[in-house]
Amino acid sequence: MKINRTKDLPHALKNINEIISKLENKIPSLFLDYDGTLTPIVSDPEKAILSEKNKKSIIKLAQIIQVAVISGRDRANVASKIGLENLIYAGSHGYDITGPNGLDMQYGPGQETLPLLDKAEENLKRVLAEIPGAMVERKKYAIAVHYRNVEDSKVEVVQSIVNKELGKYNSLKEGLGKKIIELKPDLDWHKGKALNWILEKLDLHSQKYIPIFIGDDVTDEDALEVLKDDGIGIIVGNHDETTYANYILDNTDEVSEFLEQLADHLS
Ligand SMILES: O=P(O)(O)OC[C@H]1O[C@H](O[C@H]2O[C@H](CO)[C@@H](O)[C@H](O)[C@H]2O)[C@H](O)[C@@H](O)[C@@H]1O
C-alpha cells in the first residue's frame, strides 16, 4: 500500500537543508529517471533533449557520487541522450544495465521474450501504420506504443490493437505510462528490482550509504518503494494521489534547480 498522499509531501527544494542533513555522515548515490524528470515531456521522444544545465550538474555530481539513470527507454538510447560515459545506465525499465568497469547485466529470463517482442513489433508497426500519429518504439526488452499524437477519437482503436496483439503472447504483459501502452515481459522485474541490483552489486546497501531516486511516472513507484524507509525518494509532479515518495518537486525545472543545489552542497 502506498503510504504518502502526493499533495501532503514536503517540497524537496523548500526542504533541501533537511535532505542535506540526512546525507551527513553517509555516502549518497543518485538514481535518475529520464523523461518527465530530466527532460520535459514532449510530443516526439527523440526531441527530449537533456539541458546543458542538467548535464553540467550531472557531470559535477558524478565526480563526487555514484550516478545512475534508470529509464523505460532503450538503454543505448538513453545513454546517447545523456552522453556521459561514467554513469550507470539501466534501460528497458531495468532489464538492461551497463556501467563503468565492465558492469553489464541483461536480466536473463527477459531474453526468452525477445523473439516474441520482435514478432509483436513487426505486427504492430504494420497495423498501426494506418493510424495517423501512432508510433511504435522498440526498446530491447519492451515495445512502447505512443498515442500522444493520435486524434482522441482513434485512441481506443490503438488500445484495442495493442490488446489484441498482447492477447497472442502468454509471456508478455501490458505496462502503462504517459500516453503510451507498453508490451513487456510478464516477469517480476522492474525499476525497483534494478535499483536494488545496482545497490547490491556496487555494495551501496549498508547503513553508511543513502540512495536518492527522482522520478515522475507510475513505473518509478517501484524504485520509490525500495527507498521509502532507507533512502530519499522524490516524485516529480503528481501522477497519482498516493506515492511511495518522501518529497515532491513540481516539474522538471525544479528538478534542474534541485540537482544544481545538490551538486553545490556536495562539492
Ligand atoms: O522511465 P523514463 O525514462 O521516464 O521513460 C518513460 C518513457 O519515456 C518516453 O516516453 C515519454 O516521453 C516522451 C518524450 O517526452 C513522450 O512523447 C511520451 O508520450 C512519454 O510517454 C519514451 O519514449 C518511452 O520509451 C519510455 O518508456
The ligand as a Gaussian input file, in Angstrom:
#p B3LYP/6-31G(d) Opt

LIG

0 1
 O       11.383000       5.906000     -17.495000
 P       11.528000       7.114000     -18.353000
 O       12.955000       7.477000     -18.623000
 O       10.756000       8.277000     -17.841000
 O       10.879000       6.697000     -19.757000
 C        9.443000       6.532000     -19.844000
 C        9.052000       6.593000     -21.303000
 O        9.556000       7.840000     -21.780000
 C        9.389000       8.132000     -23.165000
 O        8.018000       8.390000     -23.405000
 C        7.534000       9.517000     -22.668000
 O        8.265000      10.691000     -23.042000
 C        8.110000      11.097000     -24.432000
 C        9.024000      12.300000     -24.661000
 O        8.741000      13.314000     -23.753000
 C        6.637000      11.389000     -24.721000
 O        6.473000      11.734000     -26.088000
 C        5.791000      10.153000     -24.376000
 O        4.418000      10.465000     -24.529000
 C        6.061000       9.712000     -22.931000
 O        5.372000       8.509000     -22.622000
 C        9.927000       7.014000     -24.017000
 O        9.625000       7.264000     -25.365000
 C        9.406000       5.647000     -23.563000
 O       10.096000       4.625000     -24.276000
 C        9.688000       5.454000     -22.086000
 O        9.149000       4.216000     -21.664000

